[in-house]
């Protein structure tokens, strides 16, 4: 069994629309973490290749510690200083790994954004959510405070919350509402790529379903590229077009989401799939 089994598709399905540049292309990405001076580095991501088109939803699945969150952080160079990054991360053909700090700062939020897991820990408890949504708009869009505030209200309505909630503090919202705020923040500057790292982990089943439908609708309406990271193959196969399975830092299988979930070719993919109960 090769380390990167795939479910084959017609060549036309793999090519970028019109044969153009994909929204995101990752080539031979490797991430290692330094421990103590003189000790060998610990590999976390090993030779990952991925491709994503605008309007496409790619799921990345794997157990805790397999490297999927490290991969997500690497895509926008959000890794700690102890990490070493190599390979290519091409966003619209431009390599994020070699961008200047000024250019990278402009790309974050406006070109690509992240929805982190655990919204309560990602939001600032002492600032109103409207101010937190407006902050990237002020920085990247050079908007006036009044215009940024109006845009924050529009974004809340877009994710299913009343615009008046701009006055709320994070502790005044439920878990599902806070996650909607995180999605609104990610969309604040109209990015082309959204990376969602375990966006529904702390939510109950009903709220989880609402958030997933919301994300799907936003991707379709705005022609976004979406990378969704989870340990749950069932969620990813229901939400995403394609699915990549990570194990020990490598992508061991990739293909159409439902095919990978139902008929995984790699032993680890089959083990993940069989770990979930099938009712009926």
ChimeraX attribute file (.defattr): number of C-alpha atoms within 10 A of each C-alpha:
attribute: neighborCount
match mode: 1-to-1
recipient: residues
	/A:1	8
	/A:2	8
	/A:3	11
	/A:4	17
	/A:5	18
	/A:6	19
	/A:7	14
	/A:8	11
	/A:9	10
	/A:10	7
	/A:11	7
	/A:12	10
	/A:13	9
	/A:14	13
	/A:15	14
	/A:16	15
	/A:17	12
	/A:18	7
	/A:19	9
	/A:20	11
	/A:21	16
	/A:22	17
	/A:23	21
	/A:24	21
	/A:25	19
	/A:26	18
	/A:27	15
	/A:28	14
	/A:29	20
	/A:30	21
	/A:31	23
	/A:32	18
	/A:33	18
	/A:34	15
	/A:35	12
	/A:36	9
	/A:37	7
	/A:38	7
	/A:39	8
	/A:40	11
	/A:41	16
	/A:42	13
	/A:43	16
	/A:44	20
	/A:45	27
	/A:46	19
	/A:47	15
	/A:48	20
	/A:49	17
	/A:50	15
	/A:51	17
	/A:52	22
	/A:53	23
	/A:54	20
	/A:55	19
	/A:56	20
	/A:57	25
	/A:58	28
	/A:59	29
	/A:60	26
	/A:61	28
	/A:62	24
	/A:63	15
	/A:64	12
	/A:65	13
	/A:66	20
	/A:67	22
	/A:68	28
	/A:69	21
	/A:70	19
	/A:71	23
	/A:72	21
	/A:73	16
	/A:74	23
	/A:75	22
	/A:76	22
	/A:77	18
	/A:78	13
	/A:79	18
	/A:80	10
	/A:81	8
	/A:82	11
	/A:83	19
	/A:84	16
	/A:85	15
	/A:86	17
	/A:87	16
	/A:88	20
	/A:89	25
	/A:90	20
	/A:91	22
	/A:92	17
	/A:93	13
	/A:94	14
	/A:95	16
	/A:96	20
	/A:97	17
	/A:98	13
	/A:99	13
	/A:100	9
	/A:101	10
	/A:102	8
	/A:103	11
	/A:104	17
	/A:105	14
	/A:106	13
	/A:107	18
	/A:108	20
	/A:109	25
	/A:110	20
	/A:111	18
	/A:112	23
	/A:113	24
	/A:114	26
	/A:115	23
	/A:116	21
	/A:117	18
	/A:118	19
	/A:119	22
	/A:120	16
	/A:121	10
	/A:122	14
	/A:123	20
	/A:124	14
	/A:125	13
	/A:126	9
	/A:127	13
	/A:128	18
	/A:129	26
	/A:130	25
	/A:131	19
	/A:132	19
	/A:133	28
	/A:134	26
	/A:135	19
	/A:136	21
	/A:137	26
	/A:138	18
	/A:139	13
	/A:140	16
	/A:141	13
	/A:142	11
	/A:143	16
	/A:144	12
	/A:145	14
	/A:146	11
	/A:147	14
	/A:148	23
	/A:149	22
	/A:150	15
	/A:151	20
	/A:152	28
	/A:153	23
	/A:154	18
	/A:155	26
	/A:156	26
	/A:157	16
	/A:158	17
	/A:159	21
	/A:160	16
	/A:161	17
	/A:162	13
	/A:163	18
	/A:164	12
	/A:165	19
	/A:166	23
	/A:167	14
	/A:168	14
	/A:169	19
	/A:170	22
	/A:171	14
	/A:172	13
	/A:173	15
	/A:174	12
	/A:175	19
	/A:176	20
	/A:177	20
	/A:178	21
	/A:179	28
	/A:180	26
	/A:181	29
	/A:182	28
	/A:183	28
	/A:184	23
	/A:185	26
	/A:186	26
	/A:187	27
	/A:188	25
	/A:189	23
	/A:190	17
	/A:191	19
	/A:192	23
	/A:193	30
	/A:194	24
	/A:195	24
	/A:196	24
	/A:197	21
	/A:198	18
	/A:199	26
	/A:200	24
	/A:201	14
	/A:202	15
	/A:203	16
	/A:204	11
	/A:205	11
	/A:206	9
	/A:207	16
	/A:208	18
	/A:209	15
	/A:210	15
	/A:211	22
	/A:212	17
	/A:213	13
	/A:214	16
	/A:215	21
	/A:216	16
	/A:217	13
	/A:218	18
	/A:219	20
	/A:220	14
	/A:221	10
	/A:222	13
	/A:223	15
	/A:224	23
	/A:225	23
	/A:226	27
	/A:227	21
	/A:228	26
	/A:229	25
	/A:230	22
	/A:231	20
	/A:232	19
	/A:233	28
	/A:234	18
	/A:235	18
	/A:236	25
	/A:237	21
	/A:238	13
	/A:239	21
	/A:240	20
	/A:241	17
	/A:242	21
	/A:243	28
	/A:244	26
	/A:245	29
	/A:246	25
	/A:247	21
	/A:248	17
	/A:249	22
	/A:250	22
	/A:251	26
	/A:252	22
	/A:253	23
	/A:254	26
	/A:255	20
	/A:256	19
	/A:257	26
	/A:258	19
	/A:259	15
	/A:260	24
	/A:261	23
	/A:262	15
	/A:263	13
	/A:264	24
	/A:265	19
	/A:266	19
	/A:267	12
	/A:268	16
	/A:269	26
	/A:270	15
	/A:271	11
	/A:272	19
	/A:273	18
	/A:274	14
	/A:275	11
	/A:276	11
	/A:277	8
	/A:278	6
	/A:279	4
	/A:280	3
